[in-house]
Structures are given as structure tokens and as C-alpha cells.
Amino acid sequence: MAKNFNGQRLREARLYNGLSINDLADILGVTKQAISQYETQNVTPEFEKMRIITEKLNFPSSYFFQEDIYEVNAKTTYFRALLSANKNARLQQQIKLKHLAIIYQVLNKYLEFPALNIPKIEYKNELDFEQIALDLRNYWEIGEKPIDNISHLLERNGIIVASYPVNQDNIDAYSQKINVEDQDRYIIVLSNDKNLAARSNFDAAHELGHILLHDWNIDLEELSREDFKQQEREANYFAAAFLLPKNAFLRDISLYPRDLKYYIELKKKWKVSISAMLIRANRLGVITDNQYQYLMKQMAINNWRKREPLDDILIKQEPVLLNKSIEILLQNKIFNAKEFMEELAENKLSMKPEEVEMLLNLDKGKLYYENTIDVSADIIKIKSFYNKCNNKRDDNDKY
């Protein structure tokens, strides 16, 4: 525990909640210069201001008096829809991911997670997305069949997948590489704001594309706009090839490639959006550019661009690894809820139970506990006269 107020923690909590310095200044009724002093000079807020901070930012007061936040050796964070998301929105998600990473580090002390199982992709010139996707399918032994649950597939192969509210319309998913106990790990976060199964499946495959294809030691802020867009295109090309393997998809799509109603049937099978299948069909040469444009116009006329058929029916498959890890620890009495939260605090991460539940997609109340005194037999004893009376009772008495 740090003895003094830690301004870096205030900055972390502010960004976690998506607040600017001005926003927090308004909440506390102070100047933005005062907030800067809190954050950069470790000036301790007055008691009443501290009370408001803990209440509005939803972090326990101990969080702000701990040492600087953990190091997870995080590398680049790839965002789906980065160009349309402002810097503060990206920072908010990076801070959430940072907190999630330390929770994973704590869980990793007690549980053996699946080892990272990703083949090394080697290429000389241009990327062959069809071959890379096929090689990965063969490596994971899934052939060319539809992927019913991509989250579970990723988790089985050592990729950590989380699903929680991003609260940003222009951020659908993001991923980050971290190092835990000298081992590389990848974390993919999928927004569950829209809860669209087909879209989420593509988002997961898109982030998998970044994991396989791109450099995790670069600063994306330094990339040119065109370089960034190229990386996004490459991730999309891979995702389409992985979710809709060329030969199997060609056999299906070639029957009625210009009939939108047929795409609805294919969506049931492949769990991929109609718009993504149209792009794939065009890229494979099954429909021409003019046919593709016509079908996309029909999508707009039918109001399918934002909400497609089956979006309300297909069930989004949630990741389970982090969720089940808590269940295992609780059921095997490695921790109770209170002890687990205390373990996080000992690892420099004091948090409110509801925030941990959100990050791990746990049922509300799973980590709830009351700060009550444990009255146990080693503190108080049953009076001897009661024992004597008890011995006189009939064995069948209920009391």
C-alpha cells in the first residue's frame, strides 16, 4: 500500500469511466487545474472530494492509495473501427483491458489455462489469406465446416476472450498482446452492446487476423491512415476466408448467388452476416461488381443494412473461460467472494465486485459479500447448562 494519494490511479479511474479532466472537474466542483494537480503531483483531495471520487468513479478508496498500477507488458492494442473512435474512447477501453489483464494474472496463479496454440505464419511477398485460413483450420483440426462457437474455439487454443459493454457505437472489438510469467497471451474483447451473433463472430475472426498477421510492437498512432486501413482490410480478408472457407462456401453459394432469400438460409448455416457473405461472394468472383451493388441496394431497400434477418434469432455464443474460472475457484473453496476480492487488492487492484463481474461477464451478485463479523465457535461457546439440558431431550425432538 502506498501511504500517499496516487494521482496515476485517479487518472486510470477517470479514463476507465470515459471522463475527461473537465468532466471530473465539473463533478467535483473544482478547476481542471486542480484535477491536473491531483493526477500529476499526487495532491490529496479533501475528504469530501475523495468521497465523491469513490462514489462517482465506482472504485474503493483504497484503489487511490495503492502503488502504481501493475505492469502487464502490454503491446499494441488493435481496435476494430479505430479511425471512427476518438482517442479518449480508445483509452477507456485500454484501461479496462489493463484491469482485465491483472485479474487474469491472478487467476493464472491458481488455474492452468489452455496453452497458446497458434501456428507461425510465414510468407514472402503478398499474404495468401485463403491459404493462411485453410492452414489454421487444418492446424486446429476443424476442416471446412461452419464454426458454431468461435469464442470457445479461440479459448480452447489459448486465446483469452472477454465480452462486456463497450458503450461505444464505433468500437466493436479490440485485442491486445500481454506477457504473463514470460509467456505471450492474447486477449480479445468483444462488445456485447449490440448482441448480434453474426457480427460478433466476424469481429472475433477479425481480431484473430490481427493476431496472426500483424506486428504487435508498433504504435498504431504513428501509422498513416492508408497503412491502418490496409491492416484492417487484411484482417477482414482473413476473417472472411476463415469463417467462409473457399471450397465449401463456393459449393453453397453457387446454387443461388443472386437471390437474397437464399443468403438467409446460408446465414443459418455459416453464422455470418448476409452483407459479409455478399462481399465474400463478390471477392470470389461468384457475383460481379454490378450484381454486388444491386444486391446491396436491395439490402438497403429492405432495411437490412443495420438489422438483418435472423439477427433476433441467432444466439450469440459468449466466452466462458474467465467466467468458469471463477466458478471453479468458488466451488472448490479456493476462495470465497470476499477472499477473491482481497486477493485482487493484494495484487494492487482494489475494485468493486460489480466491476469485476462486468469485466468477467459474471452473473450480477456472484462476487457480492457483506462486511459482517464472522461469529464462529472458536470465539463463543454454547453454555454448559444448555448442553446438559440438551442431553435430557428425546433423540427425536426437533429444536
N, C-alpha and C positions, 0 to 999 in steps of 0.2 A: 504494500500500500504506500502510495505517495502521501507525505504529510501535508502537502500543499495542493491547492487547486491546480488542476491540469487543464490549461486552455486548449490544448490539442484535442482533448476529449470533448470539450464544448463544440469545437468545430466539427468533429466527427458526428456528434449527435444532431447538430443543426443540419448538416448535409444529409444525414440519414433520413431526416424528416422533410427534405426538399425545401429548406428555408434559406433565404438569402440573409446577409447581415442586416439589411434593412428590415426584413420580416421579423427577425428576432428582436431588433431594437424596438420595433412597434409593440411587440408582445410584452416586453419588459418595461416599456415606457422610458427608455434611455436613448442616448445618441448612438449612431453607428460607430463613432469613435470609441465609446465605452465598450461596445461588443468587441471591437478590434483589440482593445487593451485586455479584455478577458481572455481572448484567444491567443494572442501573441506574447503577452507579457505575464500571463498567469496571474492576473489581478483577480482576487477572490471576490465574487459578487456578494452583496449584502445578503443576510439571511432570507429576507422576504423575496429578493430577486432569485435566490437559489431555489426557494420553494417553488416559484413559478416555473423556473427552468426544468426542474424534475417533473413537474406536473404536465407541462405543455410538450416537452420533448419525450416524455414517457420512458425515461431512464431513471434508475435509482440514484440517489445522491452519491453513493459510493463509486459509481461509474466515473464521476468527475474528479475523484481524488485518487484514482489508481494511476500507476505508471503509464508511460506512453503505450499506445495500443500495440499489440503484438505485431510481429513481422511474419508474414507468410511467404515471403519471397515471390510475390505475385508478379507475373509478367504482363504482357499486353492483354487488354480486355477488348474482345471483339463484340460489337453491338450490331444487331440486326436493325436497319433503318437509322444508322448513326447520323447521316447527313441531315435528317429532318429532326433530330433531337438536339436540344441545346446543351451546352456544357454542364450546367447545373443538374439537368436531368440525368446525364450520364454519371456525374459524380455521385448522385444519390444512389444509383444502382451499384456503383463500385464500392461504396461504403457498406451497403447491405451485404454485398458479396464478401467483403472483408470480414464482417461479423460471422457470416455463414461459414467461412473458411476456418475460423478458430473453433467454432462449435464442432466442425468435422474433425479438427485436430484432437479435440478432447475425446470424441467418440472413438477415434482411431487408437487411442491408448488402451481401450477395453475390448474392441471388436476387430476381427480380421475381415476387412473388406476385400472384395474381388480384386485381384491384381490387374493393373493396366494391361490390356491385351489388344494392342494396335500394331498392325504391320508397318514397317518403314517403307514409305513411298519413295521410289527412286525414278527419276525421269531426266531426260537430257534436254529436250527443247520444249515444245508445247505440251501442256497437260492433256493426257488422254482420259477424259472423265469417264467414258464408258468402261474402259479397261480398269481404271482405279476402282470404280464402284463394283465391278464384277469381281475383281481380286479381293476386295474387302468382304463381299458376300461369301465368296468361297472360303476365305480365311475364317470367317465366323460360322461357316457351315450352314448357311440359310438358303442356299440355292437361289432360284429366281422367283420364289413365292412372295406374295404380299406380306408386308411387315405389319402385323396386327398391333404390336405394342413396342414402339421404338424406344420409349423410356426404359422399359425393362431390358431390352436388348443392349442399350448403352450401359446400364447399371451392371449387367452380367459381365461386361467386358471392361469393368474398372473405371468407368466414367461416372462421376457424381452428378446426379440430375436433381434439380430443385424446381419447385413450382409454387409461386406466390404472387400476390398482386404487385404489379409494377407501377400501376396508376399513371401510366404514360401512354397515350394513344399511339405515339410514334416509336415506341420501343417494344418489340415483340419477344425478343430473346437476347441473351448475351452469354459469353463464355470467357473463362479465364484459366490460365495455367498457374498452378501453385506447386510448391515443393514442400512435402511433408516427410520428415525423417529421411531426408536425402532421396526421396522418391518423387518423381513427377506425377501430378494428378491434374486432371481437367475437371472443371465444374461448369456445367451448363445450367442456366436459369431460364425457365420458360414462363412467360407471363400467363397467369390464369384469369386475367381480366375479361377476355372475350370468350374463353371456354369453348373454342372451336377445335374439334378433334383434328380435322384435316389440316388446318392451318398450323396447329401446334406440331403435328408430325413433320411438316415441311421445315418449320423453324428448327426443330431438333436436328434434322438431317443437314440443314444449312450450317449450324454450328459445328456439327461433326466434320463438315467440309473444311471449315477453318482449322480444326484440329489436325487434319490430315495434310492440308495443302500449304499452310501459311506460316510465316515467321512469327514466333512468339516472343521475340526480343526487340521488336521495333516500337516506336512511338507513333501511333496512328495519327496523332495530331500533326505530325510532320509529313504525312503522305499528301500528295497532291490530290485534288478532287477526282481526277481521272484514274489515278492509281487505286484510290479507295474503291471507286465504282467497279474497277476491274476485279478487285478481290471479291467484291460482293457478287459479281456475275459468276465468277469461278465457283464460289460456294453454292450458288443457285444451280449451276450446271451439274455439279456433283450431286446435290440433293435430289434433283430430278432423276438422274441416272441411277442413284442408289434406291430410291423409292419405287421407280418405274423401270426395272431392268429392260434393256433394249429388246431382246428377242421375245420375252414373254409379253411385254406391253404391245409390241408390234402385232403379235398374233391376235390380241384382243381388239386393239383399236382399228385394225384394218377392215373389220366387218362393216362398221357404220361410222366412218370417221367424220362425217359432216352432219350427223344427227345429234343435237344437244341432249335429247332424251336418253340416248344410248350412253352418254357420258355420266348420267345419273346412276345407271346400273354399274358402270365401271368404278364410280366413286365408292359404292358399297363394297366392292372387292378390294380396291387398292388403298382406300382410306386417304386419298389425295384429292385436293380440290379440283373442280372442273376447270378453272382457269389455268391451274398448273398443268393439267393434262393436255389442254389445248396448246399451251406453249411447247410442251414436250412433243406433241404430235407434229407441230409445225417444224420444230428443230430436227426431227427425224425424217422430214420430207413426206409425211403421210398426208398432210394438208398444205396447200400453197399459202403464200403470204396473203393473197386476196381472200381465200377461204377462211383463214385465221381471223382476219379483220372483220369479215362478215359475221362469223360466229361470236366474236367478242361484242359486236354491236347488238346481236341478239341477246347476249347475256345482259347488256345494259337495258335493253327494252323490257326484259323480263324481271328487272330489278335484282339480278343475281350477282352483281359485282361486289356488293358488301355482304349479302347474306344469300348463300346458295341453297338449293335443295339438299336435304339431309343434314344440314348444319345443326338442326334442333334434335336430330335423331342419333347421329353417330356419337358415341360416348368417348370423351377424351380420357385416355388412359394416363393416370397420374403416376409419377415415380413413387417408389415405395421404400427404397433402401434406407434413406435417412429416417423416415417415419418408423419403419420396423426396427431400426437400431435402438430407438428409444424404448419401444415395446419390449425388446429383448432385455435391456438393462433393468427396466422396471419389473418385469415378470420374474426375472431371475434374482431380484432383490440385490443387484449390484448397487443400485441407488434407489431411493425413493425420490419423489419430485423435488423436495426441498434440498436433498443432498446433491442432486444433479445441478441445480441452480447454484449451489455453493461451490461445486467443482468448477463451474464456469467462472465464478468470481475469483477463485484461487488462480485461475489462468488469465487473470486481468480482464475479464469480461463480465462485469456485473450487468445483468439485463433483467427486464421484467418478463415473467413467464409467458405472457401473451405475445411478446415479440418473438421469443424463441419458437413458440407454437406456430406463428405465422411463417417464419423462415423455413421450418421443417415440415410445413403443411400438416401439422398435428390437429387433432380434434380440439376445439376450444375447451379449456379446463383440464387438459391432460397433465399439465405441469403446475396446476394450481395447488397451493398449500397454504395453511393458516399458521401464523406465528403464535402457536399456543405452547404452553409449558407441558412437557411430557411427564405426566404423573405416573410413575411406574412403581413396581413392587419393591425396588431397592431404595425408594425414598420413603414410602409409607407402608405400614404393615397392617394386616387385619387384626383387630383386637383379639386377645386370647379368649375373652369371655364369649365372643361370637363363635369362635371355633368350638368351644365347649358346648354351646347351645346347638350348634350345627350337628355335633356328634349324636345328640339326642333325637334328631329328626329321623323320620322314617325315610328309608332309601328312596322311596317313590315320590317323596314330596317335591314339588316344583317351587322354586323361590328365585 
